[in-house]
Amino acid sequence: MLLAAAGVGNMVLNLFGMGIFYGLNSALETLVSQAYGAKNLELCGLYLQRGRYLLSLAYVPIVGIFLLSHLMLTKLGQNGLVVDNAYQYILVMIPATYLQGLQDLQRKFLTQVGRAHIQMNT
């Protein structure tokens, strides 16, 4: 049951959290690479800050989805014990999902400005 709960919890976190964050962060790749190619470093930094802001804004409804996941999974007919354990897992992982989204944003930014090695050195 615990393995099933971890699987269901990860599915919800990845589908409604990380999937959305990765999609939003992908826009940064195009914008930053163009600004960096034009030698406009200030605009690169502005795009990074805007990305952080938009990620934080998007996080609010995503947390709402996570909080409603118990109800959604129950309505989908999942086993009650699995749903309870998956919901506990989701609640614990909510902050980690946000931090992982920020880390992905930073990773994509560093890659586009030619500093991908920095994330490997720390």
NORPEGI-V539986 format. One record per backbone hydrogen bond with DSSP energy under -1.0 kcal/mol. CO is the residue of the C=O (numbers start at 1). NH is the residue of the N-H. E is the energy in kcal/mol with one decimal. If there is no record, write none. Layout:
co=CO nh=NH e=E
co=CO nh=NH e=E
This chain:
co=1 nh=5 e=-2.3
co=2 nh=6 e=-2.5
co=3 nh=7 e=-2.1
co=4 nh=8 e=-2.6
co=5 nh=9 e=-2.9
co=6 nh=10 e=-2.5
co=7 nh=11 e=-2.0
co=8 nh=12 e=-2.2
co=9 nh=13 e=-2.5
co=10 nh=14 e=-2.7
co=11 nh=15 e=-2.6
co=12 nh=16 e=-2.4
co=13 nh=17 e=-1.3
co=13 nh=18 e=-2.0
co=14 nh=19 e=-2.3
co=17 nh=21 e=-2.4
co=18 nh=22 e=-3.2
co=19 nh=23 e=-1.6
co=20 nh=24 e=-2.4
co=21 nh=25 e=-2.7
co=22 nh=26 e=-1.3
co=27 nh=31 e=-2.0
co=28 nh=32 e=-2.8
co=29 nh=33 e=-1.7
co=30 nh=34 e=-1.8
co=31 nh=35 e=-2.2
co=32 nh=36 e=-3.0
co=33 nh=37 e=-1.9
co=34 nh=38 e=-1.5
co=35 nh=40 e=-2.7
co=36 nh=39 e=-1.5
co=40 nh=44 e=-1.5
co=41 nh=45 e=-2.1
co=42 nh=46 e=-2.1
co=43 nh=47 e=-2.5
co=44 nh=48 e=-1.9
co=45 nh=49 e=-2.4
co=46 nh=50 e=-2.5
co=47 nh=51 e=-2.3
co=48 nh=52 e=-2.1
co=49 nh=53 e=-2.2
co=50 nh=54 e=-3.0
co=51 nh=55 e=-2.4
co=52 nh=56 e=-2.0
co=53 nh=57 e=-2.3
co=54 nh=58 e=-2.6
co=55 nh=59 e=-1.3
co=58 nh=62 e=-1.4
co=59 nh=63 e=-2.5
co=60 nh=64 e=-1.6
co=61 nh=65 e=-2.1
co=62 nh=66 e=-2.4
co=63 nh=67 e=-2.6
co=64 nh=68 e=-1.4
co=66 nh=69 e=-1.1
co=68 nh=72 e=-2.4
co=69 nh=73 e=-2.9
co=70 nh=74 e=-2.0
co=71 nh=75 e=-2.5
co=72 nh=76 e=-1.5
co=73 nh=78 e=-2.0
co=74 nh=77 e=-1.6
co=79 nh=83 e=-2.5
co=80 nh=84 e=-2.3
co=81 nh=85 e=-2.2
co=82 nh=86 e=-2.7
co=83 nh=87 e=-2.5
co=84 nh=88 e=-1.9
co=85 nh=89 e=-2.0
co=86 nh=90 e=-2.6
co=87 nh=91 e=-2.5
co=88 nh=92 e=-1.9
co=89 nh=93 e=-1.9
co=93 nh=97 e=-2.1
co=94 nh=98 e=-1.5
co=95 nh=99 e=-2.2
co=96 nh=100 e=-2.4
co=97 nh=101 e=-2.0
co=98 nh=102 e=-2.2
co=99 nh=103 e=-2.3
co=100 nh=104 e=-2.2
co=101 nh=105 e=-2.0
co=102 nh=106 e=-2.4
co=103 nh=107 e=-2.5
co=104 nh=108 e=-2.4
co=105 nh=109 e=-2.1
co=106 nh=110 e=-2.7
co=107 nh=111 e=-2.0
co=108 nh=112 e=-2.0
co=109 nh=113 e=-1.5
co=110 nh=115 e=-3.1
co=111 nh=114 e=-1.2
co=115 nh=118 e=-1.5
co=117 nh=121 e=-1.2
